[in-house]
Amino acid sequence: MDFSKIVGWLVFLAGIVIIGWTLLSSYNIFTAKTPVPEFFSLPQESLTQEQTGQSMEEQFQQMIGEQIKGLIPVDTLPQVLNLTIWSMLAFILVFGGSQIAGLGIKLIHPVK
């Protein structure tokens, strides 16, 4: 075996490992075995806000906000965004891993 074939096998295996790790991580995230990587999060509201002295408009906006929270859970939007970002990152990793594995195959079997 010559040097280029050994390097080709190492590059090929590196690409396969990247793809395998990405798929395993995605499986664990979507089956809730591991938490979703947190790219977006909601700011924590301070519980010490003084409610007295609010205008009618502010009270009305607060009431509407509480009604919307009853319809849609608070963490829905950040969770959807986090899953979307993870899906894009997983796609990039799988694509990159396939390109790396393709380079390894070209080193193992050079075109003559």
C-alpha positions as CSV (number, residue, x, y, z in Angstrom):
1,M,0.0,0.0,0.0
2,D,1.3,3.4,-0.8
3,F,1.0,6.6,1.2
4,S,-1.8,8.1,-0.7
5,K,-4.1,5.1,-0.1
6,I,-3.4,5.2,3.6
7,V,-4.2,8.9,3.7
8,G,-7.3,8.3,1.5
9,W,-8.6,5.7,4.0
10,L,-8.0,8.1,6.9
11,V,-9.8,11.0,5.1
12,F,-12.7,8.7,4.0
13,L,-13.1,7.4,7.6
14,A,-13.0,11.0,8.9
15,G,-15.8,11.9,6.6
16,I,-17.9,8.9,7.7
17,V,-17.3,9.7,11.4
18,I,-18.5,13.3,10.8
19,I,-21.7,12.0,9.1
20,G,-22.2,9.4,11.8
21,W,-21.8,11.8,14.7
22,T,-24.1,14.3,13.1
23,L,-26.8,11.7,12.5
24,L,-26.5,10.3,16.0
25,S,-26.6,13.7,17.6
26,S,-29.7,14.6,15.5
27,Y,-31.4,11.4,16.5
28,N,-30.7,12.0,20.2
29,I,-32.0,15.6,19.9
30,F,-35.2,14.7,18.1
31,T,-36.0,11.8,20.5
32,A,-35.4,14.2,23.5
33,K,-32.5,12.1,24.8
34,T,-30.3,15.2,24.8
35,P,-31.4,18.9,24.9
36,V,-31.4,21.0,21.8
37,P,-28.3,23.3,21.5
38,E,-29.5,26.7,22.6
39,F,-28.8,29.3,20.0
40,F,-31.8,31.5,20.9
41,S,-33.3,32.1,24.4
42,L,-35.9,34.3,25.9
43,P,-34.7,37.0,28.3
44,Q,-35.7,36.3,31.9
45,E,-38.4,38.8,33.1
46,S,-37.8,40.5,36.4
47,L,-40.4,39.5,38.9
48,T,-40.0,42.7,40.9
49,Q,-41.7,45.0,38.4
50,E,-44.0,47.4,40.1
51,Q,-47.5,47.1,38.6
52,T,-49.0,50.3,40.2
53,G,-49.0,53.4,38.1
54,Q,-49.4,51.7,34.7
55,S,-51.5,53.4,32.2
56,M,-54.6,51.7,30.7
57,E,-52.8,51.0,27.5
58,E,-49.9,49.2,29.3
59,Q,-52.5,47.2,31.3
60,F,-54.3,46.3,28.1
61,Q,-51.1,45.2,26.4
62,Q,-50.2,43.1,29.4
63,M,-53.6,41.4,29.4
64,I,-53.3,40.6,25.7
65,G,-49.8,39.2,26.3
66,E,-51.1,37.0,29.0
67,Q,-53.9,35.7,26.7
68,I,-51.5,34.9,24.0
69,K,-49.3,33.1,26.5
70,G,-52.3,30.9,27.3
71,L,-52.7,29.9,23.6
72,I,-49.0,29.5,22.6
73,P,-46.5,28.2,25.2
74,V,-43.7,30.7,26.0
75,D,-40.8,28.6,24.8
76,T,-42.3,27.6,21.4
77,L,-40.7,30.2,19.2
78,P,-37.1,29.8,20.6
79,Q,-37.4,26.0,20.5
80,V,-38.5,26.1,16.9
81,L,-35.7,28.5,16.0
82,N,-33.2,26.3,17.8
83,L,-34.4,23.2,16.0
84,T,-34.2,25.0,12.7
85,I,-30.7,26.2,13.3
86,W,-29.6,22.7,14.4
87,S,-31.2,21.2,11.3
88,M,-29.2,23.6,9.1
89,L,-26.0,22.9,10.9
90,A,-26.6,19.2,10.6
91,F,-27.2,19.5,6.9
92,I,-23.9,21.4,6.5
93,L,-22.0,18.8,8.6
94,V,-23.5,15.9,6.6
95,F,-22.7,17.7,3.3
96,G,-19.2,18.5,4.4
97,G,-18.6,14.9,5.7
98,S,-19.8,13.5,2.3
99,Q,-17.3,15.9,0.5
100,I,-14.5,14.8,2.8
101,A,-15.4,11.1,2.2
102,G,-15.5,11.7,-1.5
103,L,-12.0,13.2,-1.4
104,G,-10.8,10.0,0.5
105,I,-12.4,7.8,-2.2
106,K,-10.5,9.8,-4.9
107,L,-7.3,9.2,-3.0
108,I,-7.9,5.5,-2.7
109,H,-8.9,5.0,-6.3
110,P,-7.2,7.7,-8.4
111,V,-8.6,8.4,-11.9
112,K,-6.1,7.4,-14.5
